[in-house]
Amino acid sequence: MSVHALRKSASSSCSNILVVFVGIGLPIEASAPAYQSHGTEGSHLTNITNTKKAFPVLAVNYEHVRKPFEIALWILLALLMKLGFHLIPRLSAVVPESCLLIVVGLLVGGLIKVIGEEPPVLDSQLFFLCLLPPIILDAGYFLPIRPFTENVGTILVFAVIGTLWNAFFMGGLLYALCQIESVGLSGVDLLACLLFGSIVSAVDPVAVLAVFEEIHINELVHILVFGESLLNDAVTVVLYNLFEEFSKVGTVTVLDVFLGVVCFFVVSLGGVLVGAIYGFLAAFTSRFTSHTRVIEPLFVFLYSYMAYLSSEMFHLSGIMALIACGVVMRPYVEANISHKSYTTIKYFLKMWSSVSETLIFIFLGVSTVAGPHAWNWTFVITTVILCLVSRVLGVIGLTFIINKFRIVKLTKKDQFIVAYGGLRGAIAFSLGYLLSNSHQMRNLFLTAIITVIFFTVFVQGMTIRPLVELLAVKKKKESKPSINEEIHTEFLDHLLTGVEGVCGHYGHYHWKEKLNRFNKTYVKRWLIAGENFKEPELIAFYRKMELKQAIMMVESGQLPSVLPSTISMQNIQPRAIPRVSKKREEEIRRILRANLQNNKQKMRSRSYSRHTLFDADEEDNVSEVRLRKTKMEMERRMSHYLTVPANRESPRPGVRRVSFPTVHFEQPSPPSTPDAVSLEEEEEEEVPKRPSLKADIEGPRGNASDNHQGELDYQRLARCLSDPGPNKDKEDDDPFMSC
Amino acid sequence: MGASQSAGTEHEFQDLADRTGFSLEQIGNINKRFRQLSNNEETLSREDLASIPALDNNPIRAQIINAFFDKRNLHQNETGTVQEIGFEEFLMVMTHFRPAAMGITEEERENLRRDKLRFLFNMHDTDSDGTINLEEYRRVVEELLSKAGTIGQETAKAIADAAMLEVASTTRGKMEPDEFYEGITFENFLQILNTFDIETRMHVRFLHMDTATLRCGKSK
């Protein structure tokens, strides 16, 4: 948004916030000024009498830490509130968090006012530069791409045309209202009303996220509302700036309107372009970070923030830049960074966006108490009603048109949720706050905006959940990622591309295929480190699954007791079952066990440095679990090993290799990725034959290689799950499961 | 196409439209394409389809071409393949890619799903025995990854095996160690792709075929 339009009072309101805290009854405060004055007195005295002061053992200097102290205090307060809500289960089930936080804000604001101080208002600079970006980045980085691109046409129609419709409808009708004598607002001109309409018409991503996150609605509706709230930023920017400029000038010409339209395209496409550029830069940078894994997450955050700031600098749409940056950089960055960095990014983004959201709602409550209000019943009530009406009309009208072009039509229920889920939030408030004081209606507008926000967040936010239940709207399908589905998704893509080719129709799939191929041959080559760019998606998916399962197992510490009749490879491949003597089996097991114990000792002596991220305590736990897991692996594999026929009569001379079945994907005991890779290499020789295992084991020599294999596997597992060292293996660059 | 021919074909088209559910316009478009591909002959052969340049980079090209000549897809209760197909058969195969119409009943939707999934199943089940066994599934995954080089080939087996295990676990639950899971039957296939909304995904926009911009596919 237009940071550019900030006034000096913005900075003064910052100091207002600080002044407030001086007023809050912190006990230390009282002594601070006293001490200052005492100090000056003392210096006077020393000038005259040269008496020696005692060395201050304990001194208080609040001024020294005031600003960061206060900021930290506010954030801590916000988080404690959030904590409190979740401890009261019944409350959090009925009332969405955003409502509770606003109420808290109201209480805090009221408290401050009672004390007699001026409560701080949500500072627009603070909001747009610090509080909003994390939320948007979080949304953009984890945007589900497939549903988004499939519905992008619909989303754009809602975002652009829907917002325009809302703005003009509301502005126009409010102007008509103001013309009525009895309302007493005849001073309001059309442009001011249109400006107000444009501020209050935009669906807010923060509020939508906060409410929709809790209702788990089906993917289609979710992405429609959410996508709309993100993409309407461009429209809002243009309309706001346009009307702000016009209302200063007072007249509108056709040229201005034309320039406005051009401006819209510039703002939106420019924002996307800026974001994409930074996204590619981030992807390119991440290609070289294999030696400095610890700072990888920072690149992601900083490049994204720079994209936001750069586009704000040019008056382009910062939100769209941020989304574009996240979307563009994600596939490449994820292929390059380590698993730990990925987790870090995920958690930091969630953490920051959570804090931001909490602070925004609390401040909204506080600002309500603080802000200058001008109440006009008619105007405010009409605004609220018009908001609802225009939204509903807009959605119905647009859906009617859109459904002619969609394959999957939007049902009435979908339309209802889309209309009802159009919540307004803090962006509208901040934009209203940014209005210069020259607008005589500013206070009235602010009051109306706050009322609309309260209405949508409280009434719509609270009732949407029971309504979803009542209308039996489709919920999100909780499905585990299934490899069969993934195979068929890809299969279907190719099939449809092929059939489109047969039909001679260059459709959706054709272009998607072209883009994929372009991506693979040119782009990935530059942006992905190492050889990973050749890896097809299916394999990446498979590896992700395996890795995720392995990690889940380690973390849960839960080793499956061998279920008596779990399905394993034996059930799928028929075979004759020769057996090795029990005694030999036991021998082998004992040796393996002993070997793994040795490894345990080695683990303990791992060095602790800044560049590895292991905690000493956690390490022990994790290593314990890993050992047990690997031991179980070994044992299971041994039993496989011993029950599959040999394809060869005699063991190969020279290099003695033990080959295991390529698949260990048993539920619930999953394989470990490094093993899969290492074993594939061994399988190479046996590609023409069925996966074969050697059933006969020679004496100590066989055992030695088993041990070696066990050790190797164990180390690979360890390396896979930790931060890689300088000589990274291919395993370490495995991409991961997306959330 | 001469005037006399068009009169005759109109009638045929109407008949086909009634049987397949396509509109006359769509059938007209598909017919034009058929004529293009078959060089204005009455039947289409494998070579005609194989020469379409758009299919060149497709990893499952062979399967797609086979699907057109597979008798099971022609709504006949026979198995095996034919060497050439006429327009009616071409149209029959295309019916599998019709989108779901708005406001169809649950039963119709279910039938549509089964129809489309049957098509996919037939593509995988190359020996027409009614089950997809491990070898066939492996070949499916291998073909999918055939453009991926050696890395693909090695993990293809692992992936196919994993997928097979998943199907077995989902459909059979527990099995004794010496029981044998023969392969994926059609019912199992339906089960594992339960959450896969195929009726909305497997479609081609036939009405948008603009004959003026149709690429012949023979311009090599």
Chai-1 contact restraints between the chains, C-beta under 6 A:
chainA,res_idxA,chainB,res_idxB,connection_type,confidence,min_distance_angstrom,max_distance_angstrom,comment,restraint_id
A,I407,B,P99,contact,1.0,0.0,6.0,A-B,restraint_1
A,V408,B,T200,contact,1.0,0.0,6.0,A-B,restraint_2
A,K409,B,M102,contact,1.0,0.0,6.0,A-B,restraint_3
A,K477,B,T195,contact,1.0,0.0,6.0,A-B,restraint_4
A,S479,B,T195,contact,1.0,0.0,6.0,A-B,restraint_5
A,I483,B,A162,contact,1.0,0.0,6.0,A-B,restraint_6
A,I483,B,A163,contact,1.0,0.0,6.0,A-B,restraint_7
A,I483,B,E166,contact,1.0,0.0,6.0,A-B,restraint_8
A,N484,B,A163,contact,1.0,0.0,6.0,A-B,restraint_9
A,N484,B,E166,contact,1.0,0.0,6.0,A-B,restraint_10
A,N484,B,I192,contact,1.0,0.0,6.0,A-B,restraint_11
A,E485,B,F196,contact,1.0,0.0,6.0,A-B,restraint_12
A,I487,B,A163,contact,1.0,0.0,6.0,A-B,restraint_13
A,E490,B,L144,contact,1.0,0.0,6.0,A-B,restraint_14
A,H494,B,N58,contact,1.0,0.0,6.0,A-B,restraint_15
A,H494,B,P59,contact,1.0,0.0,6.0,A-B,restraint_16
A,H494,B,I60,contact,1.0,0.0,6.0,A-B,restraint_17
A,G498,B,L55,contact,1.0,0.0,6.0,A-B,restraint_18
A,G498,B,N58,contact,1.0,0.0,6.0,A-B,restraint_19
A,G498,B,I64,contact,1.0,0.0,6.0,A-B,restraint_20
A,V499,B,F97,contact,1.0,0.0,6.0,A-B,restraint_21
A,V499,B,V204,contact,1.0,0.0,6.0,A-B,restraint_22
A,E500,B,V204,contact,1.0,0.0,6.0,A-B,restraint_23
A,G501,B,I52,contact,1.0,0.0,6.0,A-B,restraint_24
A,G501,B,A54,contact,1.0,0.0,6.0,A-B,restraint_25
A,G501,B,L55,contact,1.0,0.0,6.0,A-B,restraint_26
A,C503,B,R33,contact,1.0,0.0,6.0,A-B,restraint_27
A,G504,B,R33,contact,1.0,0.0,6.0,A-B,restraint_28
A,G504,B,L214,contact,1.0,0.0,6.0,A-B,restraint_29
A,G504,B,R215,contact,1.0,0.0,6.0,A-B,restraint_30
A,H505,B,M209,contact,1.0,0.0,6.0,A-B,restraint_31
A,G507,B,R205,contact,1.0,0.0,6.0,A-B,restraint_32
A,P536,B,L145,contact,1.0,0.0,6.0,A-B,restraint_33
A,P536,B,A148,contact,1.0,0.0,6.0,A-B,restraint_34
A,I539,B,T155,contact,1.0,0.0,6.0,A-B,restraint_35
A,Y542,B,I159,contact,1.0,0.0,6.0,A-B,restraint_36
A,S565,B,K174,contact,1.0,0.0,6.0,A-B,restraint_37
A,S565,B,M175,contact,1.0,0.0,6.0,A-B,restraint_38
A,S565,B,E176,contact,1.0,0.0,6.0,A-B,restraint_39
A,I567,B,A168,contact,1.0,0.0,6.0,A-B,restraint_40
A,I567,B,S169,contact,1.0,0.0,6.0,A-B,restraint_41
A,I567,B,M175,contact,1.0,0.0,6.0,A-B,restraint_42
A,Q570,B,P177,contact,1.0,0.0,6.0,A-B,restraint_43
A,N571,B,M175,contact,1.0,0.0,6.0,A-B,restraint_44
A,N571,B,E179,contact,1.0,0.0,6.0,A-B,restraint_45
A,N571,B,Y181,contact,1.0,0.0,6.0,A-B,restraint_46
A,I572,B,L134,contact,1.0,0.0,6.0,A-B,restraint_47
A,I572,B,M164,contact,1.0,0.0,6.0,A-B,restraint_48
A,I572,B,Y181,contact,1.0,0.0,6.0,A-B,restraint_49
A,P574,B,F180,contact,1.0,0.0,6.0,A-B,restraint_50
A,T662,B,K157,contact,1.0,0.0,6.0,A-B,restraint_51
A,T662,B,A158,contact,1.0,0.0,6.0,A-B,restraint_52
A,V663,B,A158,contact,1.0,0.0,6.0,A-B,restraint_53
A,V663,B,D161,contact,1.0,0.0,6.0,A-B,restraint_54
A,V663,B,A162,contact,1.0,0.0,6.0,A-B,restraint_55
A,F665,B,A162,contact,1.0,0.0,6.0,A-B,restraint_56
A,F665,B,L165,contact,1.0,0.0,6.0,A-B,restraint_57
A,Q667,B,S169,contact,1.0,0.0,6.0,A-B,restraint_58
A,E680,B,E154,contact,1.0,0.0,6.0,A-B,restraint_59
